[in-house]
Every structure is written in C-alpha cells, then in structure tokens.
C-alpha cells in the first residue's frame, strides 16, 4: 500500500487525547531518526468551516498534547484554498517532524489541500521521511479518492494518493453498514478503523501494525478479518 514513505498513521479517532500520546510521541521519534525536527505541527484544515470556537478547541487540544509528550507544537492556519496556496505557509511545513491532519469535513480538507502549495509540501514532507498522521477526515484523504457514504452524491473528491487504492472508514464502530455499501469497485483496500485505534506503518517497516484500544477491520483487499493491537498487516 506504500512506497518508501516516512511513518504514516491512519487513526479512527482520538487525535491529541492522552490515550494516543504514546503513538504521537513515537511518530515524532521516528521522524527525528529520519533527520526531521522534533516538532509537532497541527493542521485543522478539516474544521476550517466550523468557526473560531472549533479551531480554538483543536489548537488548544494539540498544544496540550505537545506539553504532555514534551515536544514543541505549532498550529498551521490553513483553512481555505487561498491559505493553502500561500507560499509562506507552505514553507512552514518543513518545520515539522510530525504533521497531523485532524478531523472535520473530509471533502473540505481534500478540496482545500490536494494540489495546493501546502498539499504539495505535505507530500514532500512524508516522501522525505517526515511522519504524517491523519485522524478521521485526515485519514480519509490519504488514498486516491475520499470516501463518501451519501448515495447519489457528487463525484468522488481526489485524495492525496499517498496510499493508492486505499480507503479508510474512521469511527468504524458506528459506520459498518455504510462502509460496506459505499465503497466503489476501484477501492482495492478498504479498512474500517475503530475509535482510539490506529493502523501505523513506521518508516523502516514493510508492514502496518495496529495500535490502540480497538480493532482494524479488513473489508477488501485481503481475506476479511479483524486485527487488534500488536497484530500486523503485510504490504
């Protein structure tokens, strides 16, 4: 599902919560070993249409996590396509060890970032050894297309294509039936990731490993089964 990328974490839910602190610290450590700064950068782009109260919530939650794990944090204010094509904001992506795309609207996140200067900087970041985590909407945009479960909706939105043919269904505890029915035939790997759970591929690894309290459900692309913490999926 990948080439020689830096560490990638696909998270069902729980970004910046204490239960996920060890994972986020380990992602930063992985990036530092690849020569990246010990720095945690948040992108709350997916919540860009939710107003200042929501954005403040994400900013403060991420900053608290940075204090918890003992690393500096920053909050990159990219909420619109205009922001995403600001060369100064795009240049700041290079400051990150771990770049974290938090939750909200997957359509808005993809339409804002994919193909923009900031989006290209994110791709360059992970292709040069930086760690990338996507939670909920953030995980949904890393494949070729962004999944939608509204039947008869508009054409699929393009994702980052860092994980070709992959679709992630976050919060899978609640979305089981829609996940099965909504994935197009072009989806080769369909994964349901439960809350407070992540599927992680470290930069030196050739397999994905489950981290967290719940399970990852393999729904397409492998024999259908469920994986729990410590179990792995070969690529």
C-alpha positions in Angstrom: 0.0 0.0 0.0 3.0 2.3 0.2 6.4 3.0 -1.2 9.4 4.4 0.8 7.5 7.0 2.8 8.1 8.2 6.3 5.8 6.9 9.1 2.1 7.1 8.4 -0.7 6.7 11.0 -4.3 6.2 10.0 -6.3 7.0 13.1 -10.0 6.2 13.6 -10.5 8.8 16.3 -8.7 10.3 19.3 -6.2 12.8 18.0 -4.4 14.7 20.7 -6.0 12.7 23.6 -3.9 11.2 26.4 -4.8 7.7 25.1 -2.9 8.4 21.9 0.1 10.3 23.4 2.5 7.4 23.1 1.7 6.9 19.4 2.2 10.6 18.7 5.5 10.7 20.6 6.7 7.6 18.7 5.8 9.1 15.4 7.9 12.2 16.2 10.8 10.0 17.3 10.6 8.1 14.0 10.7 11.4 12.1 13.7 12.6 14.1 15.6 9.4 13.3 15.0 10.3 9.6 16.6 13.8 10.2 13.4 15.8 10.8 12.9 18.3 13.5 11.4 17.3 16.9 8.3 19.4 16.2 4.6 18.6 16.2 2.6 20.6 13.7 -1.2 20.6 13.6 -3.4 21.2 10.6 -7.0 21.6 11.5 -8.0 22.4 7.9 -10.9 19.8 8.0 -12.5 22.0 10.6 -12.0 25.2 8.6 -15.7 25.8 8.1 -16.7 25.2 11.7 -15.8 28.7 13.1 -13.3 30.1 15.6 -14.6 28.2 18.6 -13.9 24.8 16.9 -10.5 25.9 15.6 -9.5 27.2 19.1 -10.6 23.8 20.5 -8.2 22.0 18.1 -5.4 24.4 18.7 -5.6 24.1 22.5 -6.0 20.3 22.4 -2.9 19.8 20.3 -0.9 22.2 22.3 -1.8 20.3 25.5 -0.7 17.1 23.8 2.6 18.6 22.9 3.2 19.6 26.6 2.2 16.1 27.6 4.8 14.4 25.4 7.4 17.1 25.8 7.7 18.5 22.3 7.1 22.0 20.8 4.0 22.4 18.8 2.7 24.8 16.2 -0.7 25.3 14.5 -0.6 26.0 10.8 -3.6 28.3 9.9 -4.7 26.7 6.6 -8.5 26.8 6.3 -9.2 27.9 2.7 -7.7 27.3 -0.7 -6.2 30.8 -0.6 -4.4 29.9 2.6 -3.3 26.6 1.1 -1.6 28.4 -1.8 0.3 30.9 0.4 4.0 30.1 -0.2 4.9 31.3 3.3 2.5 28.8 4.9 3.7 26.1 2.6 7.3 26.7 3.6 6.5 26.2 7.2 5.6 22.6 6.7 9.4 21.9 6.6 9.5 22.8 10.3 7.5 19.7 11.2 8.7 16.3 12.4 5.1 15.0 12.8 2.4 16.6 10.7 -1.1 15.9 11.9 -4.3 16.3 9.9 -7.1 16.3 12.4 -10.9 15.6 11.9 -13.8 17.5 10.4 -15.0 17.5 6.9 -13.0 15.2 4.6 -14.4 16.9 1.5 -13.4 20.4 2.6 -10.0 19.0 3.7 -9.3 17.4 0.3 -10.6 20.3 -1.8 -8.6 22.8 0.2 -5.2 20.9 0.3 -4.9 18.5 -2.6 -2.9 20.0 -5.4 -2.1 23.2 -3.5 1.3 24.5 -2.4 0.6 23.3 1.2 -0.6 20.0 -0.1 2.5 19.5 -2.2 4.6 20.4 0.8 2.8 17.8 2.9 3.5 15.2 0.2 7.2 16.2 0.1 7.3 16.1 3.9 6.3 12.4 4.1 8.3 11.4 1.0 11.4 12.8 2.6 11.0 10.9 5.9 8.6 13.1 7.8 5.8 11.5 9.9 2.2 12.0 8.8 -0.9 11.2 10.9 -4.4 11.6 9.7 -7.3 11.2 12.1 -10.9 10.6 10.9 -11.2 13.1 7.9 -7.4 13.3 7.9 -7.1 9.6 7.4 -9.8 9.6 4.7 -7.9 11.9 2.4 -4.7 10.0 2.1 -5.9 7.5 -0.5 -6.7 8.0 -4.2 -10.2 9.3 -3.6 -12.1 10.4 -0.5 -14.9 8.0 0.5 -18.4 9.3 0.7 -21.5 7.4 2.0 -24.1 9.7 0.6 -25.6 7.7 -2.2 -26.2 9.7 -5.4 -23.8 12.4 -4.2 -21.3 14.3 -6.4 -18.3 12.6 -8.0 -15.6 11.4 -5.6 -13.2 14.1 -4.4 -9.5 13.4 -5.2 -7.3 12.5 -2.2 -3.5 12.8 -1.8 -2.9 9.4 -3.4 -0.2 8.6 -1.0 -1.8 5.2 -0.5 -3.2 4.4 -3.9 -6.5 2.4 -3.9 -6.9 2.7 -0.2 -10.0 3.9 1.6 -10.3 4.4 5.4 -13.6 4.3 7.2 -12.9 6.0 10.6 -15.2 5.7 13.7 -15.8 2.3 12.3 -17.8 1.2 15.4 -20.7 3.4 14.0 -20.3 3.1 10.3 -20.1 -0.6 9.5 -23.0 -1.0 7.0 -22.4 2.3 5.2 -18.7 1.4 4.8 -19.5 -1.9 3.0 -22.2 -0.4 0.7 -20.5 2.9 -0.1 -17.0 1.9 -1.3 -16.6 1.9 -5.1 -15.3 -1.0 -7.0 -12.0 0.9 -7.6 -11.2 0.6 -3.9 -8.6 -2.2 -3.6 -8.0 -1.8 0.2 -11.0 -1.0 2.4 -10.2 -0.6 6.1 -12.5 0.1 9.0 -10.6 1.7 11.9 -12.4 1.9 15.3 -12.2 4.8 17.8 -9.0 5.3 19.7 -7.2 3.0 17.3 -4.6 3.5 14.6 -3.0 1.5 11.8 0.6 2.6 11.6 3.4 1.9 9.1 6.8 3.0 10.5 9.4 4.4 8.1 11.7 1.4 8.3 8.9 -1.2 8.2 7.3 -3.1 5.4 4.1 -3.8 7.3 1.3 -2.0 9.1 0.7 -2.5 12.8 -2.4 -1.9 14.9 -2.1 0.4 17.9 -4.8 1.4 20.4 -7.9 0.1 22.2 -10.0 -1.1 19.3 -9.7 -3.1 16.1 -8.9 -2.6 12.4 -11.3 -4.4 10.1 -10.0 -5.6 6.7 -13.0 -5.4 4.4 -11.5 -5.6 1.0 -8.1 -6.4 -0.5 -7.3 -9.3 1.9 -9.2 -12.1 3.5 -11.9 -10.4 5.5 -10.8 -10.3 9.2 -10.2 -8.2 12.2 -6.9 -7.1 13.7 -6.2 -5.9 17.2 -3.3 -4.1 19.0 0.0 -5.7 18.1 -1.2 -7.5 15.1 0.2 -6.6 11.6 -0.8 -6.4 8.0 1.8 -7.0 5.4 2.1 -4.7 2.4 
